[in-house]
Amino acid sequence: MPELVLPTTSVHESFLEAMDEFVAEGADNSQTAAWIVTNAPGWEDPAAFGTFVEAVKADAQPDNPRPDWHVPCTTLWWVDGDDYLGRIAIRHTLNDFLLDVGGHIGYDVRPTRRREGHATAMLRAALPWAHDLGIDPALVTCDDDNAGSIRVIEACGGSLEDVRGIKRRYWVPTGS
C-alpha cells in the first residue's frame, strides 16, 4: 500500500528509474526537474544519493541555508515498499511568487504510474502534514489546461479562487 515517507535511500533504484522517465518526458518547471539538472549525474553513486536525500530532508529546517527566493519546504515521497511513485512538497510559507503561482503544495507522479489515483491519494495524505505545519487552508495551483490536476485538487476539497494567466489557484482545507 503506498504511503508518504520522508526521503529515503531505500528507494534508490526505483528513484533513478523514475528520474529517467521524467527526463524522457522532458520534465521542466518542477522541483523534480531542478533535482535532475542539479544532481542527476552523481546520484547513481549510493553515497551521493544519501547526501542528496539528507539535503532534501534538511530543506524543511527554517535555519537551513537556501537561496533568498526559497522557503522552508518539507518534501515527502510517495512509495510502495521500495518503489518510488512520486513526491510532494509542502512549502511552509508563501513568498510573492508562491502566492501568485506556486502555492504551498506541489507534486508529481512518475510518468509510468500516472492515472492510477496516486496524485489524489498523495495530496490527501499530505494535507494533515500541512495542517501540522500550521497551514490551513493550503494554496495549491496547477496549469489551467491540466485536467488531471484540476480533478485531483477538486477531489481533495479545493475551492477555486481565480485563474492568473495560465495558473488556477485553489484553496484546500487541511484540517478535519
N, C-alpha and C positions, 0 to 999 in steps of 0.2 A: 504494500500500500504506500503510495507516495506521501512524502512529508516534507515540511520545511525544516532545514537544519542550517546551522552556521556553516560557512565554507569549511570543507574537509578534504584532506588528501586521499581519503578512501575512494573517491570517485575519479581519480586522476585519469585513468584510461578512457572512461566514457566522456569525461570533460573534454579531453583532447579531440575525441571523435566529434563531439557536439560543435566545438570551435571550428573544425574543418567544414562542417555543414554550414555554419554561418558564413565562413569565407566563400564557399562555393555559391552561396546565395547572394553574395555581395552586400552583406550587412553593413550598415552605416548609421550614424546618428543614434547610437545607443551606448550604454556602458559596456556591453559585450564587445561592440566594435572597437571601443577605446582600449579594452583589455587586449584584444588581438593585436592591434597596432603596437602597443607598448611592450607586451610580454611574450607573444607567440613563439618566436624562435627559441627562447630559453626555457620555457616551462615544460618541455619534454623531459628535462632532467628532473627527477623526483625532488632533489634538494631545492632547486629553483622554484618548482611548483609549490613546495612547502613554504618558501619565503613569500611567494605571491599570495597564498591562502592567508598567511598571518597578516600581510599588509591589507588585504580586503577586510578582514575582521577588525583590524586596528582603526580603520576609517570611521568606525562608529564612535570612537573616543573623541569627545569635544576638544581636547587639547592636542590631538594628533596633528602634526604639520600637514597642511594641504594648500593648494592654490587658493588665492583670495576668493575666487568665484565658486568654490566648492563649500558645501556644508557637511556637517557630520551625517553619516549615512550607514544604516545597518543593512547589510546585504545578506540575504538568505538564499540557499539553494534548494530547489525542488528536486528531490531524489527519490528513487525507488531502489532501496538496497544500495548497490554500488553503481547504479545507473543515474547519471546526471540528466535531468529533464529540462531544467531552466533555472532562471534566477529572478529574484525580485529585490528591488532596492527601496528602502524606506528612508527618505530624507527627513531628518529631524526638524528642520526649519525651512522656510521658503525665503530665498532672496528674490530680487526683482525678476530675474529670468525664470526661475522655477514657478513663481506666482503666475507669470504670463503664459509660459509654455510647458515647463517640465513637470510640475506638480510634486506632491510628496512621494508618490509611489510610481515606479517604473518597473516593467517586467518584460521578459521574453522567454519563449519556449523554443527549444531546439527544433529546427525545421522538420525533422522526420517524426516528431511526436506532437505536432500540431493537430488541431481538430479532434482531440481526444478528451477535451474538458479540463486539461491541465491548467490553463490560464485562469479559468474561473475558480477552480479549487485552490490554486496558489494564492490568488488575490483574497479569497475568503479566509484562508488560513493566515494571511499576513495582517488582516485588519486588527485582530487582538494585539499583535506585536506593536502596531502603530498606536493603538489606544494606550498601551503600557508606556509608550514614549511621550504621552500627553497630547497626541494628535487626534482630534475629533471635531469635525469631520476631516477626512483626508482629501486633498485635491489630487485627482487622477485625470490625466489628459491622454488624448490619442488623436491621430490624424482624422480629419473629417471623413475621409474615404475608407477608413479601416473598419469595415463592418464587423469583423471578428472581435476587435477590442471594444467596439461600441456595445456589442451583446454581452461581453464579459463584464464591463463596468456596470451596465444597467442591471444585469443579473445579480450583482453584488450590492444593489441598492443605490447606485449612483444617480444623482439628480443633476441634469444638465443645467449649468449656469449660463454658458454662452459659447459661441464659436468665435475665435480670434484668428483671423487668417485661415490657416489650414488646421488649426487645433481646436478640438472640442474639449471643454473644461467641465468636469463633473466633480461634485462633492459627494463623498461616500462616507456614511456613518461608520465609525469604528467600534462604538460601544454597543452593548446589548439593547 
